[in-house]
Amino acid sequence: MKIALIQLTSELDPKKNIAFIREHAKKAKDEGAEFLFLPECFYSMSNGLKPSPYLVEGDQVKKTDDPNYKEIQNIARDFNLNLIGGSAATRFGEQVVNRAFNFTSEGTELPHYDKMNLFSCDIERKGERKAIDEADIYTAGMTPQVIDCQGVRIGLGICFDLRYPEMSRQYVKEGAQILTYPAAFTVPTGRAHWHTLLRARAIENQCFVVASAQVGKHNERIITYGHSLVIDPWGDILLDAKEETGHFIVDIDLERINEIRKSVKVFK
């Protein structure tokens, strides 16, 4: 199973973001990728003080005519790629949610996931203070989600969700073979915890973890860590995109899950 991740530095204006993603989606398809994983807030990155003005329509009826929704859907459809995760600020009634959209390679929408665990930090390091509270702009989701895409079971999380191991364990109990965490991780928390937490989720659940990430300076307030990762069920890192932008291809063998679970019996 050949998967691709895109790591980029999303801006507020979605035009440049989508152009970059489409360029690399084509290259990934030409290189044989079947699945494409995008990072958190790939469509439009705000400064964290207020939502992006480029909201995707979340209403079931209205979204079919929404150009923002169609831009995302067409990434899957135009390049014949199963599009998994990534997230975009989405209008849902009077609320704004951080929503992971998922599409089959034909452009059929799969169940979405709204970020349940919103990021909040107040960190001071070397005289610099970083304070972010996503609850200021987003409403938290209420429903965890496992999707089935081309026979592959994928448990959906977004960024801060990776700090909640009970969520990932429930996904694996529901048959998830891959846990995905699209992210826009801050640099201080990324350096301290990103690799450790993602490897832990893979090791304790004996499944693959795929985490496509934002990287670099997006605006005057937001700088992200990068290091998109693919980790196997043993905890080995198959891909680390470090601080590069572009697309990254990895071959994963889902049979590896059974091999690991037979060798170390975590699940009864």
N, C-alpha and C positions, 0 to 999 in steps of 0.2 A: 504494500500500500504506500504510494508515493504522495507525500503531503508537502505543501508549501506554506511558509509564513512570510508575511510582509512586515518589515520594521520601517517606520517612517517618523518624520517630525511634522505632525499635523498642525495646520494653521487654522485660524478662525474661518476663513473663506474655504468652502468645500471644493471649489473648482480645482485648485492646485492639488489638493489631497486626492481627489478622485482621478485626476489625470495621472498622478504618480502610481496609484494603485492599479489602474487599467494598464499602464505600461508594463508593470511587473507581473500582473496577472497573465498577460499574454506570454511573456517570457516563461513563466512557470508552467503554463499549459504546453508550450512548445517543448519544454524539458520533461514532459510526461506526468506532471502533477495531476492528481484527481481531486484533492481537497485543498482549499485555500483558507487559512486562518488569518484574521485581521486583528489589530490591537483595539484597546478601549478608545473611545472617542475618535475613531479614525476619520469620521465624516467631518467633524468640526470641533476644534479644541478652543474652549473659552478660557478666560483667565481665572476661573474658579470662584469669582465673586457673583456672577449671574449666569444664567444659562446661555448657551449659544443662541443667536437669533435664527439660526438655520435648523429649526426643529423638524424632525421627521414626524409625519402624521401617523399616530398609532391607532386611530379609529378604524375598525374593520372595513367600513364602507368608504370613508373619505380617503384612505391611503391609496386606493387604486388610481386616484387622480393626482396624487401628490408627487411632484417632480423629485423631491428629496428621496422619498421611498423608492421611486423607480430607478434612480441613480444607483442605489445599493443593489436592488434586484437585478439590474442589468449587468453587474459585474459577474454574477453567476451565469446568467443566461448567455451573454455575449461570448464568454470564454469557455462555456461548457465545464464549469468547475463547481463542485459542491462548496458553498460558502458557509463557513462556520464561525460563529462568534464575531469578535469585534463588537463594538457597541456605538450607539449614536444617541444623543439627547433626543427624546421622543415626547411629543405632546400627547397626553392621554386625558381627555376631558380638560379639567382646569389644572391638572398636574403635569409635571415634567419628570420622566423616569429615564434612567440610564439603561437602555434596552439593547440586548444582544439579538441581532437578526440572523436567521439561518435560512438558506435556500438550497434546494437541490440544483444539480447542473442544468436542469430545464427551466429554472427560475420559479419553481413552486415553493411557496413559503412553508417552512417547517415551524414548529412551535418556538416562540421567542422566550427570552428570559429577561426579567427586570432585576437589576442588581439589588440584592436583599440587604447586604451589610455595607452601609455607607462609610466611607473613609473619614476619620476625624483625627487630627494630630495637632500638637502644639510643641514643637521641638526647637530647642536652642542649642546650636553647636558652633563653637569658635566665634561667638559673638553675633551670629546670624540666627534670627528666629523665623521659623516656618510654621504658620498656622493655617490649616485648611479644615473646613467642615462641609462635606458634600450635602449634608441635610439642609444647608442654606439654599440650595438650588434644586435638589432632587427629592422626590418622594421614594421611599424604599419599596422595593417589590415585596411580594408576600409568598410567592410560589416557587419552590425549586423546580428544576426542569432537566429531564434526561430526554434526548432525542434519538431517533433511529434514522440514520442516513446511509443509504446503500448497504444496509445490513450491519452497520457499525453503530454501537451504542456509545453516546457521548454525553457526559455530565457537564452541565454549563455553570460556570462561575464567572465573575468579573473582578479582577484585581484584589481588593481587600477581602473578598470571599475566601481567598486561599488561606487566611488565618483561622478558618473555622473547620477543623478536621471532621467534626460530626456531619457536616454537610457532604463532604466528599465520601465519607464512609457509607452514608445512605445511598448515594449515587451508585457506588459499587455494588451494594446489596441489590439494587435495581438493575444490575447487569452492565453498568458502564465499563467500557474497555479503555476509554480515553477520558481524562479530565482536562478541561480547557479553561484557562484563566487569561483572557485578553487583559492587558494592563496598561496603565500610565503611572508607573511607580515613581515616587519621588526619589531623588538621588540619595539622601541620607538613609532612608529606610531600605532602599534597594541594595546599597552597599552592605548594610547590616544583615538583612533577612531574606532577600529575594531567592538566592540559590538554595539556602538552607530550607526554607519553607516549601518550595516546589519539590525539592528532592524528597523531603519528608512525606509529602502527599503521594508521591509515586511509590516510595518504599513501603509505607504502611498499608497502602491499598493494592499494591502489586499490580499496577496498571500504568499505562502511558500518561504522561502529563505534557500538554502542549500549551505554551504561553507566549503569544505574540505580543510585543510590547512597543510602546512609544519610546522615542529617544531624542535627547537634545533640548535646545531652548525653543519653546513654542511662542512665548510672549514674555512680558516683563515680570510675570509671577511664576510661570510654570516651566520647570526644567525636569525632564524625566530620565530615568536610569538606563533604559534599553535592555540589552542582554536577553532578547527573546530566546527561549529555551525549549528543547524537546528532550524529555527524560524517559528512560525505559523503566520497566517494572522492577529492575534491580537497583535503580537509582543512578545508573550511568547517564551522563549527559551526552546525548547524541548530537546536539547542536547548541552552540552559544553564539548568537549574532553579535555579541559585544556592543560596540557603539556605532556599528555600520548601519547604513540604510540600504534598502533594497529587498529582494526576495531570496529566500533560503529554502533549499529542497532537502528533504530527509526521507529515506525509505524506512518504514517501520513494519515489523512482522508481528501481527497480533498473536501468533502462536507463542511468542515469547512470554505472554501472560501465563499460559498454562504451564510452561516450563518452570517459571519462577514459583508458581503456586504449588507445584508438585515438590519442589526442592525445599521450600520453607512454608510449612503449613500454618498460615495465619488464619485462613477462613475454614470454619468447621463445616 
